[in-house]
Amino acid sequence: MTPQEETIVLEARDILGRYLSQNPVIGSWQALMDYCALTVRGPIERFHVLYLDRKNRIIADELLSTGTVDHVPVYPREVIKRALMLNASAMILIHNHPSGDPTPSEADLSMTKEIQKGCKYLGLTLHDHIIVGAGTELSLRGLGKL
């Protein structure tokens, strides 16, 4: 990308972030998908968590881990600890697959289950885990994996 294109992408992320912080995330699936694609897509794996309040508005979008071209370390304890620190009621996990194929790996599924178990015990809601590929996003809830 050219420097001008990078500036435009950053401005678009800011605008979308302000929009989503004032509106329910769950009520607008397309806005959530657009946000995920803009925020997470890239040449290295990134793991974000959208921490939500009781009305499903974003409290914080946190980049919790950056990895390599085919792996990102995720620590369920840290994901849940941050939710408690922010007084979040719910969360949406988001990460990208730089290969372009959003099919979840066994590690993706296992990590999601661990976070889901922790959420259950602490009264938090895990709404979804979205994997961003090249031009497409995949929902683990939509696949019946949550």
C-alpha positions, 0 to 999 in steps of 0.5 A: 500500500502507498502511504496515502492508502495506509492513511485512508485505511487508518481513518476508515478504522477510526470512523468505524470504531466510533460508529460501533462504540455508539451502536449495538455490535450484535444488532448489526452483523454486517457492521461487525464483519466490516469492522473485523475485516478492516481491523484484523486482516493482514500478513501476520496473525493477530488476535483481537477481543471485542469486550462488550457491555450489557447492551453489546456496545464495545467497551474496548477492542484489544489486540491481545496477541500478534503472531507469525504468518501461521500462528498467534499465541492466545492465553485464555486466562489473559482474555478472561482476566482482561474482561473482568478488569474492564467489567465486560459482560460479553466478548467476541473473539476475532483473529485472522488467517493470513493464508486467506482460508478462514477454516478453523484449526484444531488449535482455534477450536480448542482455545475457543472451548477453553475461553468458553468454559472460563466465561461460563464459570464467571458469568461472561458471555462469549458471543462468537469467534470470528476468523477473517480470511481473504475477503471472507469472514467465518463465524464459529457460532455460525458453524455450530462450534459454539 
